[in-house]
Amino acid sequence: SNATIHIVDTVLLPKAPVVDPNARKVIGVYLEEASKALAAQLHVRPDRALVITNLTGTNARDAGLRQYDVITHIEGNPATNAQLTKAKNTAGIGGSIQLTVRRAGKKIQLEVPVIAGKH
C-alpha cells in the first residue's frame, strides 16, 4: 500500500546528505608555499609549489596524499593557491581534481575528491 511505501521511504532508506551548494570546497589538506631551498631542490619556483603541512580529511589520505608531499601541478597547471581554488570551484563538491605531487624524489599523479568543508 502507499502507507507501507511511505514508511519504507522515510524510515528505512538512508537519506542522501544535503549539500549546501555554497559550502566551502576543500580537499582535506593544509598547504603552504614551498621554501626557496625546497623549490630550488625540486627545480620549481617557490610560488609554484605547495607543501602539504597537515591532512585534515580522510578523503585526502584515502586519495593517497601524505603530509609533506609537494604539489607541483594542479590539473596540469603550476601549483598555486589561486589554481587550487579554481580547480576546486570547477570540480565542485563531489567532483575531483588531478594533482601531481613529489614524494621522496618520485612524481606521483593523484585524483583527489572535493568535499564540503566544515564551517
All heavy atoms as an XYZ file, in Angstrom:
888
protein
N       0.836     -1.186      0.000
C       0.000      0.000      0.000
C       0.879      1.247      0.000
O       2.065      1.187      0.274
C      -0.936     -0.009      1.192
O      -0.280      0.406      2.350
N       0.282      2.382     -0.240
C       1.024      3.640     -0.253
C       1.598      3.973      1.114
O       2.666      4.555      1.213
C       0.129      4.781     -0.730
C      -0.089      4.734     -2.227
O       0.676      4.089     -2.935
N      -1.133      5.387     -2.704
N       0.875      3.613      2.185
C       1.370      3.869      3.535
C       2.641      3.075      3.786
O       3.601      3.577      4.389
C       0.304      3.530      4.573
N       2.697      1.833      3.337
C       3.881      0.995      3.516
C       5.062      1.579      2.745
O       6.173      1.662      3.261
C       3.606     -0.451      3.057
O       2.494     -0.945      3.780
C       4.815     -1.332      3.269
N       4.832      1.991      1.519
C       5.896      2.585      0.711
C       6.425      3.852      1.382
O       7.626      4.069      1.469
C       5.391      2.888     -0.712
C       5.131      1.570     -1.453
C       6.386      3.752     -1.476
C       4.425      1.746     -2.770
N       5.526      4.673      1.907
C       5.929      5.905      2.583
C       6.808      5.589      3.789
O       7.835      6.239      3.992
C       4.698      6.719      3.005
C       5.051      7.968      3.745
N       5.617      9.048      3.123
C       4.935      8.292      5.063
C       5.845      9.987      4.020
N       5.431      9.558      5.201
N       6.450      4.582      4.579
C       7.241      4.217      5.753
C       8.609      3.716      5.322
O       9.631      4.110      5.887
C       6.506      3.163      6.617
C       5.311      3.818      7.292
C       7.444      2.551      7.653
C       4.390      2.851      8.000
N       8.671      2.878      4.308
C       9.957      2.382      3.819
C      10.811      3.545      3.329
O      11.986      3.648      3.655
C       9.754      1.330      2.699
C      11.073      1.008      2.013
C       9.126      0.065      3.268
N      10.204      4.444      2.550
C      10.955      5.584      2.015
C      11.458      6.522      3.100
O      12.560      7.048      3.012
C      10.089      6.399      1.042
C       9.942      5.715     -0.307
O      10.695      4.760     -0.573
O       9.069      6.145     -1.082
N      10.665      6.759      4.112
C      11.032      7.765      5.110
C      11.779      7.204      6.307
O      12.519      7.930      6.954
C       9.786      8.521      5.622
O       8.878      7.578      6.180
C       9.119      9.294      4.506
N      11.610      5.937      6.612
C      12.223      5.382      7.819
C      13.379      4.437      7.502
O      14.442      4.523      8.108
C      11.158      4.648      8.676
C      11.793      4.019      9.897
C      10.054      5.606      9.087
N      13.207      3.570      6.550
C      14.183      2.516      6.335
C      15.274      2.856      5.339
O      16.386      2.352      5.454
C      13.461      1.233      5.884
C      12.436      0.683      6.878
C      11.767     -0.556      6.309
C      13.094      0.359      8.212
N      14.990      3.686      4.365
C      16.001      4.019      3.368
C      16.844      5.196      3.864
O      16.319      6.177      4.357
C      15.338      4.377      2.034
C      14.592      3.238      1.346
C      13.937      3.737      0.062
C      15.526      2.096      1.037
N      18.162      5.068      3.711
C      19.016      6.180      4.167
C      18.801      7.410      3.305
O      18.547      7.315      2.104
C      20.432      5.633      3.994
C      20.306      4.542      2.988
C      18.916      3.989      3.119
N      18.867      8.536      3.946
C      18.718      9.810      3.250
C      20.079     10.222      2.684
O      21.101     10.102      3.350
C      18.239     10.899      4.210
C      16.868     10.622      4.789
C      15.815     11.216      3.891
C      14.461     11.148      4.528
N      13.596     10.175      3.936
N      20.070     10.705      1.472
C      21.292     11.260      0.901
C      21.579     12.570      1.623
O      20.664     13.339      1.896
C      21.116     11.511     -0.585
N      22.844     12.809      1.963
C      23.148     14.060      2.647
C      22.836     15.252      1.754
O      23.070     15.214      0.551
C      24.646     13.971      2.936
C      25.164     12.894      2.049
C      24.016     12.009      1.695
N      22.308     16.284      2.352
C      22.016     17.515      1.618
C      23.281     18.373      1.667
O      23.811     18.645      2.734
C      20.825     18.265      2.251
C      20.594     19.590      1.537
C      19.588     17.392      2.226
N      23.765     18.747      0.497
C      24.993     19.534      0.418
C      24.633     20.961      0.044
O      23.952     21.190     -0.957
C      25.968     18.939     -0.620
C      27.206     19.802     -0.739
C      26.338     17.514     -0.263
N      25.089     21.883      0.851
C      24.898     23.301      0.579
C      25.751     23.671     -0.638
O      26.975     23.526     -0.601
C      25.326     24.108      1.803
C      25.248     25.609      1.594
O      24.861     26.060      0.486
O      25.582     26.342      2.538
N      25.151     24.119     -1.727
C      25.940     24.450     -2.916
C      26.931     25.584     -2.674
O      27.881     25.751     -3.430
C      24.893     24.843     -3.958
C      23.667     25.160     -3.191
C      23.732     24.388     -1.899
N      26.717     26.358     -1.622
C      27.635     27.447     -1.295
C      28.681     27.043     -0.262
O      29.444     27.887      0.205
C      26.847     28.655     -0.787
C      25.911     29.193     -1.853
O      26.287     29.296     -3.013
N      24.684     29.484     -1.469
N      28.708     25.762      0.110
C      29.678     25.292      1.107
C      31.094     25.491      0.571
O      31.334     25.480     -0.640
C      29.429     23.823      1.429
N      32.013     25.656      1.503
C      33.426     25.761      1.145
C      33.865     24.450      0.501
O      33.535     23.382      0.983
C      34.234     25.988      2.427
C      35.183     27.095      2.398
C      35.807     27.398      3.750
N      35.691     26.359      4.744
C      36.692     25.570      5.123
N      37.877     25.691      4.590
N      36.504     24.656      6.063
N      34.619     24.515     -0.577
C      35.102     23.324     -1.264
C      36.530     23.051     -0.778
O      37.382     23.930     -0.853
C      35.059     23.535     -2.772
C      33.639     23.709     -3.284
C      33.623     24.351     -4.660
C      32.231     24.702     -5.098
N      31.637     25.825     -4.400
N      36.766     21.834     -0.267
C      38.072     21.502      0.284
C      38.537     20.148     -0.243
O      37.731     19.344     -0.700
C      38.055     21.489      1.838
C      37.649     22.846      2.391
C      37.138     20.412      2.372
N      39.863     19.914     -0.143
C      40.399     18.603     -0.478
C      40.987     17.918      0.758
O      41.540     16.843      0.659
C      41.432     18.656     -1.625
C      42.618     19.553     -1.265
C      40.767     19.097     -2.914
C      43.782     19.459     -2.242
N      40.867     18.546      1.915
C      41.280     17.910      3.167
C      42.738     18.071      3.533
O      43.322     17.183      4.150
N      43.349     19.192      3.158
C      44.755     19.440      3.500
C      44.960     20.900      3.876
O      44.201     21.772      3.473
C      45.712     19.094      2.332
C      45.656     17.627      1.977
C      45.446     19.948      1.113
N      46.014     21.134      4.668
C      46.524     22.488      4.876
C      47.794     22.605      4.044
O      48.602     21.669      3.999
C      46.867     22.750      6.352
C      45.670     23.017      7.222
C      45.322     22.135      8.232
C      44.890     24.145      7.039
C      44.226     22.371      9.044
C      43.790     24.400      7.850
C      43.474     23.506      8.850
O      42.388     23.750      9.650
N      47.979     23.758      3.401
C      49.103     23.954      2.492
C      49.863     25.222      2.828
O      49.320     26.146      3.405
C      48.589     24.092      1.051
C      47.786     22.939      0.486
C      47.091     23.373     -0.791
C      48.689     21.761      0.230
N      51.135     25.240      2.411
C      51.905     26.482      2.422
C      52.824     26.458      1.215
O      53.139     25.380      0.686
C      52.689     26.659      3.719
C      53.740     25.635      3.992
C      54.433     25.861      5.335
O      53.744     26.133      6.329
O      55.663     25.737      5.357
N      53.234     27.643      0.763
C      54.136     27.703     -0.380
C      55.478     27.085      0.000
O      55.924     27.169      1.139
C      54.324     29.144     -0.845
C      53.104     29.698     -1.555
C      53.340     31.064     -2.155
O      54.433     31.648     -1.983
O      52.404     31.564     -2.798
N      56.134     26.467     -0.980
C      57.441     25.840     -0.750
C      58.478     26.911     -0.409
O      58.427     28.027     -0.931
C      57.863     25.076     -1.995
N      59.415     26.537      0.446
C      60.515     27.449      0.754
C      61.408     27.573     -0.482
O      61.362     26.744     -1.390
C      61.344     26.894      1.919
O      62.007     25.696      1.504
N      62.228     28.603     -0.501
C      63.135     28.796     -1.645
C      64.090     27.612     -1.794
O      64.357     27.160     -2.903
C      63.908     30.108     -1.494
C      63.053     31.327     -1.727
C      63.853     32.603     -1.625
C      62.916     33.786     -1.825
N      63.604     35.057     -1.745
N      64.573     27.102     -0.666
C      65.511     25.973     -0.718
C      64.838     24.723     -1.285
O      65.402     24.035     -2.144
C      66.060     25.686      0.684
N      63.633     24.429     -0.827
C      62.919     23.256     -1.329
C      62.580     23.433     -2.804
O      62.747     22.506     -3.605
C      61.647     23.010     -0.518
C      60.773     21.840     -0.988
C      61.545     20.528     -0.940
C      59.511     21.757     -0.138
N      62.132     24.614     -3.171
C      61.788     24.870     -4.570
C      63.012     24.690     -5.472
O      62.913     24.099     -6.550
C      61.212     26.272     -4.714
N      64.181     25.174     -5.020
C      65.409     25.008     -5.801
C      65.754     23.530     -5.961
O      66.138     23.080     -7.047
C      66.558     25.758     -5.130
N      65.592     22.779     -4.902
C      65.871     21.338     -4.941
C      64.942     20.620     -5.927
O      65.342     19.690     -6.610
C      65.707     20.757     -3.539
C      66.123     19.331     -3.402
C      65.974     18.848     -1.962
O      65.391     19.523     -1.122
N      66.495     17.684     -1.693
N      63.688     21.081     -6.024
C      62.707     20.462     -6.919
C      62.706     21.073     -8.316
O      61.972     20.632     -9.187
C      61.306     20.592     -6.317
C      61.056     19.858     -5.014
C      59.686     20.219     -4.463
C      61.184     18.359     -5.210
N      63.533     22.122     -8.508
C      63.613     22.823     -9.784
C      62.278     23.453    -10.181
O      61.835     23.365    -11.329
C      64.131     21.897    -10.892
C      65.425     21.238    -10.554
N      66.620     21.930    -10.486
C      65.702     19.959    -10.223
C      67.582     21.107    -10.142
N      67.056     19.897     -9.979
N      61.624     24.068     -9.184
C      60.383     24.814     -9.433
C      60.503     26.169     -8.740
O      61.318     26.351     -7.844
C      59.117     24.079     -8.902
C      58.915     22.768     -9.635
C      59.172     23.864     -7.405
N      59.668     27.109     -9.172
C      59.635     28.409     -8.498
C      58.942     28.251     -7.152
O      57.976     27.485     -7.028
C      58.890     29.430     -9.349
C      59.658     29.829    -10.591
C      58.970     30.835    -11.466
N      57.934     31.634    -10.831
C      57.081     32.373    -11.512
N      57.113     32.408    -12.825
N      56.158     33.077    -10.890
N      59.380     28.994     -6.116
C      58.751     28.873     -4.791
C      57.251     29.148     -4.804
O      56.505     28.562     -4.038
C      59.479     29.914     -3.945
C      60.760     30.182     -4.640
C      60.498     29.924     -6.102
N      56.813     30.040     -5.709
C      55.388     30.362     -5.769
C      54.625     29.401     -6.688
O      53.473     29.631     -7.016
C      55.178     31.807     -6.205
C      55.721     32.087     -7.604
O      56.524     31.272     -8.123
O      55.357     33.125     -8.173
N      55.264     28.308     -7.097
C      54.632     27.325     -7.983
C      54.668     25.921     -7.384
O      54.621     24.926     -8.100
C      55.338     27.308     -9.345
C      55.278     28.624    -10.087
C      53.876     28.852    -10.627
N      53.714     30.175    -11.206
C      53.761     30.421    -12.489
N      54.001     29.474    -13.351
N      53.570     31.649    -12.913
N      54.760     25.839     -6.070
C      54.734     24.545     -5.393
C      54.109     24.728     -4.016
O      54.393     25.695     -3.328
C      56.145     23.971     -5.250
N      53.241     23.797     -3.641
C      52.555     23.855     -2.356
C      52.896     22.618     -1.545
O      52.828     21.493     -2.053
C      51.038     23.933     -2.578
C      50.537     25.135     -3.387
C      49.069     24.965     -3.739
C      50.764     26.424     -2.616
N      53.271     22.840     -0.296
C      53.635     21.738      0.590
C      52.445     21.411      1.489
O      51.848     22.304      2.095
C      54.848     22.109      1.464
C      55.221     20.960      2.395
C      56.032     22.506      0.605
N      52.117     20.129      1.575
C      51.043     19.705      2.474
C      51.614     19.661      3.881
O      52.497     18.862      4.185
C      50.500     18.318      2.062
C      49.865     18.408      0.672
C      49.502     17.808      3.099
C      49.431     17.081      0.106
N      51.124     20.548      4.733
C      51.627     20.596      6.102
C      50.804     19.741      7.050
O      51.276     19.348      8.111
C      51.665     22.051      6.619
O      50.347     22.600      6.541
C      52.633     22.888      5.807
N      49.560     19.476      6.691
C      48.707     18.668      7.555
C      47.528     18.127      6.747
O      46.997     18.817      5.887
C      48.189     19.519      8.727
C      47.576     18.692      9.818
O      47.718     17.481      9.861
N      46.869     19.340     10.720
N      47.153     16.884      7.023
C      45.967     16.296      6.407
C      44.810     16.488      7.367
O      44.900     16.124      8.535
C      46.168     14.807      6.135
C      47.258     14.464      5.127
C      47.549     12.975      5.147
C      46.851     14.890      3.739
N      43.724     17.059      6.871
C      42.581     17.322      7.741
C      41.406     16.411      7.443
O      40.452     16.382      8.193
C      42.112     18.783      7.588
O      41.713     18.988      6.224
C      43.226     19.748      7.956
N      41.476     15.680      6.345
C      40.344     14.829      5.980
C      40.793     13.468      5.503
O      41.859     13.321      4.906
N      39.987     12.472      5.788
C      40.339     11.123      5.340
C      40.267     11.025      3.829
O      40.925     10.172      3.240
C      39.411     10.069      5.973
O      38.051     10.385      5.643
C      39.591     10.010      7.471
N      39.476     11.905      3.169
C      39.424     11.855      1.708
C      40.800     12.094      1.102
O      41.178     11.445      0.136
C      38.404     12.855      1.153
C      38.796     14.290      1.422
O      39.083     14.646      2.561
N      38.818     15.116      0.399
N      41.584     12.999      1.661
C      42.927     13.277      1.152
C      43.831     12.058      1.369
O      44.559     11.646      0.468
C      43.518     14.495      1.859
N      43.782     11.490      2.540
C      44.602     10.308      2.853
C      44.190      9.131      1.968
O      45.027      8.435      1.413
C      44.471      9.950      4.332
C      45.443      8.887      4.788
C      45.415      8.679      6.304
N      45.967      9.835      6.996
C      45.250     10.716      7.714
N      43.960     10.565      7.857
N      45.828     11.729      8.294
N      42.877      8.916      1.842
C      42.386      7.809      1.012
C      42.792      7.990     -0.454
O      42.980      7.001     -1.166
C      40.867      7.684      1.108
C      40.403      7.191      2.478
O      41.250      6.734      3.275
O      39.191      7.274      2.748
N      42.918      9.232     -0.906
C      43.318      9.504     -2.285
C      44.817      9.300     -2.487
O      45.293      9.301     -3.615
C      42.922     10.921     -2.681
N      45.565      9.147     -1.385
C      46.997      8.890     -1.485
C      47.895     10.034     -1.071
O      49.112      9.908     -1.116
N      47.328     11.170     -0.669
C      48.156     12.290     -0.224
C      48.763     11.995      1.149
O      48.155     11.313      1.970
C      47.335     13.577     -0.151
C      46.911     14.167     -1.496
C      45.969     15.332     -1.285
C      48.120     14.596     -2.307
N      49.961     12.532      1.370
C      50.651     12.366      2.645
C      51.202     13.712      3.100
O      51.506     14.581      2.280
C      51.817     11.370      2.519
C      51.398      9.975      2.083
C      50.586      9.279      3.161
N      50.107      7.976      2.737
C      48.884      7.705      2.292
N      48.005      8.667      2.170
N      48.535      6.501      1.941
N      51.370     13.832      4.421
C      51.965     15.052      4.962
C      53.350     15.228      4.337
O      54.088     14.252      4.169
C      52.067     14.950      6.485
C      52.506     16.240      7.133
C      52.470     16.157      8.656
O      52.437     15.076      9.223
N      52.485     17.292      9.298
N      53.683     16.438      3.997
C      54.937     16.869      3.382
C      55.067     16.513      1.902
O      56.112     16.745      1.307
C      56.168     16.378      4.163
C      56.108     16.779      5.611
C      56.127     15.827      6.622
C      55.965     18.119      5.978
C      56.035     16.186      7.944
C      55.872     18.494      7.312
C      55.908     17.514      8.287
O      55.814     17.868      9.598
N      54.010     15.963      1.277
C      54.016     15.873     -0.179
C      54.106     17.291     -0.715
O      53.591     18.232     -0.095
C      52.716     15.250     -0.706
C      52.695     13.734     -0.630
O      53.740     13.119     -0.313
O      51.624     13.164     -0.899
N      54.735     17.443     -1.858
C      54.820     18.746     -2.507
C      53.979     18.690     -3.776
O      54.263     17.899     -4.682
C      56.274     19.124     -2.837
C      56.327     20.480     -3.545
C      57.122     19.146     -1.580
N      52.939     19.487     -3.814
C      52.085     19.560     -5.000
C      52.764     20.494     -5.992
O      53.013     21.653     -5.694
C      50.678     20.089     -4.651
C      50.016     19.177     -3.615
C      49.823     20.199     -5.913
C      48.719     19.727     -3.054
N      53.099     19.943     -7.181
C      53.764     20.763     -8.197
C      52.813     21.182     -9.311
O      53.052     22.201     -9.965
C      54.961     20.019     -8.814
O      54.508     18.792     -9.392
C      56.034     19.747     -7.761
N      51.752     20.396     -9.542
C      50.789     20.748    -10.590
C      49.371     20.400    -10.154
O      49.153     19.395     -9.473
C      51.113     20.015    -11.902
C      52.358     20.515    -12.541
N      53.607     20.061    -12.175
C      52.548     21.456    -13.503
C      54.515     20.697    -12.890
N      53.903     21.554    -13.699
N      48.443     21.250    -10.550
C      47.014     21.060    -10.284
C      46.312     21.101    -11.628
O      46.387     22.117    -12.331
C      46.479     22.165     -9.350
C      47.239     22.145     -8.022
C      44.976     22.021     -9.149
C      47.055     23.387     -7.173
N      45.698     20.001    -12.012
C      45.046     19.907    -13.325
C      46.017     20.289    -14.440
O      45.636     20.946    -15.412
C      43.785     20.786    -13.373
C      42.678     20.365    -12.430
C      42.014     19.059    -12.858
O      41.983     18.739    -14.053
O      41.517     18.350    -11.959
N      47.290     19.900    -14.286
C      48.295     20.166    -15.315
C      48.912     21.551    -15.283
O      49.838     21.839    -16.039
N      48.440     22.417    -14.409
C      48.948     23.783    -14.290
C      49.853     23.896    -13.066
O      49.690     23.156    -12.102
C      47.792     24.768    -14.159
C      46.889     24.732    -15.379
O      47.341     24.992    -16.485
N      45.630     24.378    -15.186
N      50.800     24.851    -13.079
C      51.653     25.043    -11.903
C      50.811     25.243    -10.640
O      49.774     25.895    -10.671
C      52.447     26.310    -12.238
C      52.484     26.345    -13.736
C      51.146     25.786    -14.160
N      51.277     24.663     -9.561
C      50.530     24.669     -8.298
C      50.646     26.019     -7.604
O      51.716     26.403     -7.150
C      51.034     23.565     -7.383
N      49.515     26.702     -7.548
C      49.410     27.944     -6.787
C      48.102     27.879     -6.004
O      47.214     27.088     -6.335
C      49.369     29.183     -7.706
O      48.193     29.128     -8.511
C      50.608     29.274     -8.595
N      47.991     28.707     -4.990
C      46.733     28.753     -4.240
C      45.571     29.148     -5.143
O      44.477     28.598     -5.041
C      46.850     29.712     -3.052
C      47.639     29.106     -1.912
O      47.406     27.964     -1.532
N      48.584     29.861     -1.373
N      45.811     30.076     -6.056
C      44.753     30.509     -6.971
C      44.328     29.361     -7.888
O      43.138     29.173     -8.148
C      45.222     31.707     -7.794
N      45.294     28.587     -8.367
C      44.975     27.460     -9.246
C      44.192     26.384     -8.485
O      43.268     25.782     -9.028
C      46.264     26.857     -9.839
C      46.010     25.736    -10.824
C      45.185     26.170    -12.027
O      45.378     27.253    -12.567
N      44.252     25.347    -12.448
N      44.544     26.167     -7.227
C      43.822     25.179     -6.423
C      42.376     25.625     -6.218
O      41.442     24.827     -6.365
C      44.509     24.967     -5.074
C      43.835     23.968     -4.145
C      43.716     22.591     -4.791
C      44.594     23.879     -2.833
N      42.176     26.897     -5.918
C      40.822     27.429     -5.741
C      40.017     27.275     -7.026
O      38.868     26.825     -7.003
C      40.878     28.903     -5.305
O      41.560     28.979     -4.050
C      39.489     29.499     -5.164
N      40.623     27.609     -8.146
C      39.944     27.488     -9.438
C      39.564     26.030     -9.705
O      38.436     25.742    -10.132
C      40.856     28.014    -10.550
C      40.263     27.904    -11.928
C      41.242     28.417    -12.974
C      40.689     28.184    -14.372
N      41.679     28.544    -15.394
N      40.476     25.101     -9.458
C      40.216     23.679     -9.719
C      39.102     23.149     -8.824
O      38.226     22.401     -9.285
C      41.496     22.870     -9.528
N      39.102     23.549     -7.538
C      38.049     23.100     -6.620
C      36.693     23.638     -7.050
O      35.696     22.922     -7.031
C      38.358     23.532     -5.181
C      39.518     22.786     -4.556
C      39.711     23.126     -3.093
C      40.055     24.560     -2.863
N      40.383     24.884     -1.468
N      36.658     24.899     -7.461
C      35.389     25.503     -7.894
C      34.887     24.867     -9.184
O      33.684     24.668     -9.359
C      35.533     27.013     -8.049
C      35.613     27.707     -6.707
O      35.126     27.210     -5.701
N      36.259     28.855     -6.687
N      35.793     24.549    -10.097
C      35.413     23.906    -11.352
C      34.891     22.495    -11.110
O      33.867     22.096    -11.662
C      36.608     23.873    -12.331
O      37.022     25.218    -12.594
C      36.235     23.185    -13.631
N      35.591     21.736    -10.263
C      35.183     20.350     -9.981
C      33.887     20.314     -9.183
O      33.031     19.463     -9.415
C      36.291     19.630     -9.219
N      33.755     21.226     -8.217
C      32.580     21.246     -7.354
C      32.596     20.117     -6.338
O      33.376     19.166     -6.442
N      31.736     20.245     -5.357
C      31.629     19.230     -4.309
C      31.153     17.928     -4.944
O      30.182     17.909     -5.685
C      30.692     19.698     -3.193
C      31.303     20.921     -2.491
C      30.403     18.576     -2.195
C      30.379     21.657     -1.574
N      31.878     16.857     -4.658
C      31.572     15.563     -5.254
C      32.420     15.275     -6.481
O      32.507     14.131     -6.922
N      33.067     16.299     -7.030
C      33.976     16.109     -8.157
C      35.368     15.779     -7.646
O      35.572     15.531     -6.452
N      36.343     15.790     -8.524
C      37.719     15.526     -8.095
C      38.679     16.352     -8.940
O      38.320     16.833    -10.015
C      38.055     14.040     -8.205
O      37.940     13.604     -9.538
N      39.890     16.521     -8.410
C      40.920     17.254     -9.127
C      42.174     16.389     -9.239
O      42.444     15.563     -8.376
C      41.238     18.621     -8.480
C      41.710     18.461     -7.037
C      40.055     19.542     -8.543
C      42.155     19.765     -6.415
N      42.901     16.604    -10.325
C      44.131     15.860    -10.599
C      45.314     16.641    -10.037
O      45.498     17.813    -10.366
C      44.279     15.684    -12.114
C      45.421     14.807    -12.534
C      45.134     13.336    -12.331
O      44.002     12.914    -12.350
N      46.166     12.559    -12.117
N      46.112     15.996     -9.186
C      47.297     16.625     -8.607
C      48.537     15.840     -9.000
O      48.504     14.608     -9.068
C      47.216     16.646     -7.077
C      46.044     17.374     -6.436
C      46.132     17.263     -4.916
C      46.012     18.838     -6.855
N      49.623     16.572     -9.244
C      50.933     15.951     -9.406
C      51.714     16.305     -8.156
O      51.829     17.486     -7.809
C      51.659     16.491    -10.654
O      50.833     16.267    -11.792
C      53.002     15.801    -10.834
N      52.205     15.297     -7.450
C      52.958     15.535     -6.219
C      54.335     14.902     -6.334
O      54.552     13.958     -7.096
C      52.226     14.989     -4.960
C      50.866     15.632     -4.804
C      52.104     13.487     -4.992
N      55.259     15.458     -5.559
C      56.596     14.878     -5.429
C      56.699     14.326     -4.015
O      56.385     15.005     -3.049
C      57.655     15.940     -5.657
C      57.565     16.591     -7.007
C      58.312     15.883     -8.038
N      59.715     16.222     -7.894
C      60.649     15.802     -8.727
N      60.342     15.051     -9.718
N      61.895     16.148     -8.543
N      57.137     13.088     -3.940
C      57.325     12.433     -2.637
C      58.588     11.598     -2.732
O      58.688     10.706     -3.555
C      56.138     11.541     -2.305
C      56.256     10.845     -0.961
C      55.154      9.852     -0.699
N      53.851     10.464     -0.836
C      52.769      9.807     -1.250
N      52.832      8.529     -1.573
N      51.611     10.441     -1.351
N      59.554     11.903     -1.872
C      60.816     11.159     -1.837
C      61.430     11.061     -3.238
O      61.892      9.993     -3.652
C      60.607      9.775     -1.231
N      61.396     12.180     -3.967
C      62.021     12.228     -5.278
C      61.201     11.641     -6.410
O      61.616     11.691     -7.558
N      60.051     11.078     -6.105
C      59.214     10.482     -7.145
C      58.034     11.379     -7.469
O      57.483     12.026     -6.595
C      58.698      9.115     -6.691
C      59.786      8.102     -6.519
C      59.217      6.755     -6.150
C      60.372      5.773     -6.038
N      60.065      4.608     -5.296
N      57.657     11.383     -8.750
C      56.496     12.135     -9.197
C      55.299     11.189     -9.197
O      55.366     10.095     -9.736
C      56.750     12.679    -10.602
C      55.685     13.608    -11.104
C      56.208     14.442    -12.264
C      55.861     13.807    -13.580
N      56.129     14.700    -14.720
N      54.207     11.626     -8.559
C      53.016     10.787     -8.411
C      51.799     11.578     -8.886
O      51.651     12.753     -8.545
C      52.819     10.376     -6.933
C      54.060      9.658     -6.409
C      51.578      9.519     -6.762
C      54.075      9.526     -4.895
N      50.932     10.937     -9.661
C      49.677     11.539    -10.094
C      48.554     11.011     -9.198
O      48.435      9.797     -9.020
C      49.358     11.146    -11.542
C      50.401     11.572    -12.552
C      50.302     13.041    -12.887
O      49.254     13.651    -12.755
N      51.401     13.614    -13.331
N      47.764     11.903     -8.639
C      46.664     11.502     -7.768
C      45.388     12.243     -8.141
O      45.435     13.398     -8.556
C      47.000     11.804     -6.297
C      48.208     11.079     -5.714
C      48.548     11.650     -4.350
C      47.943      9.588     -5.630
N      44.281     11.568     -7.968
C      42.977     12.191     -8.157
C      42.355     12.341     -6.775
O      42.167     11.351     -6.062
C      42.094     11.325     -9.058
C      40.863     12.057     -9.522
C      40.164     11.302    -10.636
O      40.842     10.829    -11.557
O      38.926     11.197    -10.549
N      42.066     13.571     -6.397
C      41.604     13.864     -5.041
C      40.179     14.421     -5.079
O      39.910     15.383     -5.806
C      42.551     14.879     -4.353
C      42.116     15.154     -2.926
C      43.984     14.369     -4.390
N      39.266     13.828     -4.276
C      37.895     14.324     -4.277
C      37.762     15.668     -3.574
O      38.487     15.963     -2.633
C      37.115     13.244     -3.527
C      38.137     12.526     -2.712
C      39.444     12.656     -3.431
N      36.832     16.462     -4.070
C      36.490     17.754     -3.455
C      35.280     17.509     -2.582
O      34.297     16.923     -3.017
C      36.181     18.813     -4.526
C      35.768     20.131     -3.879
C      37.374     19.012     -5.457
N      35.367     17.913     -1.329
C      34.271     17.710     -0.386
C      33.820     19.045      0.187
O      34.504     20.055      0.042
C      34.667     16.735      0.748
C      35.818     17.308      1.571
C      35.016     15.355      0.183
C      36.128     16.515      2.840
N      32.696     19.029      0.873
C      32.195     20.237      1.548
C      32.970     20.421      2.849
O      33.130     19.483      3.627
C      30.706     20.096      1.842
N      33.473     21.630      3.042
C      34.207     21.930      4.259
C      33.269     22.237      5.409
O      32.118     22.636      5.212
N      33.767     22.049      6.598
C      33.005     22.388      7.802
C      33.097     23.889      7.993
O      34.093     24.516      7.722
C      33.591     21.670      9.013
C      33.764     20.179      8.805
C      32.817     19.428      9.675
C      33.055     17.939      9.659
N      32.858     17.252      8.412
N      32.027     24.493      8.475
C      32.021     25.953      8.675
C      32.627     26.317      9.988
O      32.621     25.677     10.933
C      30.588     26.499      8.601
C      30.010     26.342      7.218
N      30.422     27.137      6.177
C      29.123     25.477      6.713
C      29.773     26.773      5.093
N      28.984     25.774      5.387
